[in-house]
């Protein structure tokens, strides 16, 4: 289960994208959630996914 706090979630996701997963899709498949769901949760607090950097900014 992923954290509910958006800043903790952001940190966890960006660390995993940096260290373990080559794409947002791979991360989401591993955690059994849709990329749209995760992106919406983080966009709601002002963070957007940058595929070139493979991170939320």
VEXFIDREN-621755 format. One record per residue (C-alpha): chain; x, y, z. Coordinates in nm, 2 decimals, m for minus. Layout:
N
<pt kette="A" c1="X" c2="Y" c3="Z"/>
...
This chain:
57
<pt kette="A" c1="0.00" c2="0.00" c3="0.00"/>
<pt kette="A" c1="0.13" c2="0.34" c3="m0.09"/>
<pt kette="A" c1="0.13" c2="0.63" c3="0.15"/>
<pt kette="A" c1="m0.17" c2="0.87" c3="0.16"/>
<pt kette="A" c1="0.03" c2="1.18" c3="0.24"/>
<pt kette="A" c1="0.11" c2="1.34" c3="m0.10"/>
<pt kette="A" c1="0.46" c2="1.45" c3="0.00"/>
<pt kette="A" c1="0.56" c2="1.11" c3="0.13"/>
<pt kette="A" c1="0.41" c2="0.95" c3="m0.18"/>
<pt kette="A" c1="0.61" c2="1.19" c3="m0.40"/>
<pt kette="A" c1="0.93" c2="1.10" c3="m0.23"/>
<pt kette="A" c1="0.86" c2="0.73" c3="m0.24"/>
<pt kette="A" c1="0.76" c2="0.74" c3="m0.61"/>
<pt kette="A" c1="1.05" c2="0.95" c3="m0.73"/>
<pt kette="A" c1="1.31" c2="0.74" c3="m0.53"/>
<pt kette="A" c1="1.16" c2="0.42" c3="m0.68"/>
<pt kette="A" c1="1.16" c2="0.57" c3="m1.03"/>
<pt kette="A" c1="1.52" c2="0.68" c3="m0.99"/>
<pt kette="A" c1="1.65" c2="0.35" c3="m0.83"/>
<pt kette="A" c1="1.43" c2="0.07" c3="m0.95"/>
<pt kette="A" c1="1.19" c2="0.14" c3="m1.23"/>
<pt kette="A" c1="1.27" c2="0.27" c3="m1.58"/>
<pt kette="A" c1="0.92" c2="0.42" c3="m1.63"/>
<pt kette="A" c1="0.61" c2="0.53" c3="m1.45"/>
<pt kette="A" c1="0.42" c2="0.24" c3="m1.62"/>
<pt kette="A" c1="0.66" c2="m0.02" c3="m1.47"/>
<pt kette="A" c1="0.62" c2="0.13" c3="m1.12"/>
<pt kette="A" c1="0.24" c2="0.13" c3="m1.15"/>
<pt kette="A" c1="0.23" c2="m0.22" c3="m1.28"/>
<pt kette="A" c1="0.44" c2="m0.34" c3="m0.99"/>
<pt kette="A" c1="0.21" c2="m0.16" c3="m0.74"/>
<pt kette="A" c1="m0.11" c2="m0.26" c3="m0.93"/>
<pt kette="A" c1="m0.25" c2="0.08" c3="m0.99"/>
<pt kette="A" c1="m0.30" c2="0.28" c3="m1.31"/>
<pt kette="A" c1="m0.06" c2="0.56" c3="m1.41"/>
<pt kette="A" c1="m0.36" c2="0.79" c3="m1.45"/>
<pt kette="A" c1="m0.46" c2="0.73" c3="m1.08"/>
<pt kette="A" c1="m0.11" c2="0.80" c3="m0.95"/>
<pt kette="A" c1="m0.06" c2="1.10" c3="m1.18"/>
<pt kette="A" c1="m0.40" c2="1.24" c3="m1.07"/>
<pt kette="A" c1="m0.31" c2="1.21" c3="m0.70"/>
<pt kette="A" c1="0.01" c2="1.39" c3="m0.75"/>
<pt kette="A" c1="m0.12" c2="1.65" c3="m0.99"/>
<pt kette="A" c1="m0.39" c2="1.74" c3="m0.73"/>
<pt kette="A" c1="m0.11" c2="1.88" c3="m0.51"/>
<pt kette="A" c1="0.09" c2="2.05" c3="m0.79"/>
<pt kette="A" c1="0.33" c2="1.78" c3="m0.92"/>
<pt kette="A" c1="0.35" c2="1.67" c3="m1.28"/>
<pt kette="A" c1="0.53" c2="1.37" c3="m1.43"/>
<pt kette="A" c1="0.82" c2="1.45" c3="m1.66"/>
<pt kette="A" c1="0.89" c2="1.14" c3="m1.87"/>
<pt kette="A" c1="1.22" c2="1.28" c3="m1.99"/>
<pt kette="A" c1="1.34" c2="1.29" c3="m1.63"/>
<pt kette="A" c1="1.13" c2="0.99" c3="m1.52"/>
<pt kette="A" c1="1.02" c2="1.18" c3="m1.21"/>
<pt kette="A" c1="0.74" c2="1.40" c3="m1.07"/>
<pt kette="A" c1="0.84" c2="1.77" c3="m1.04"/>
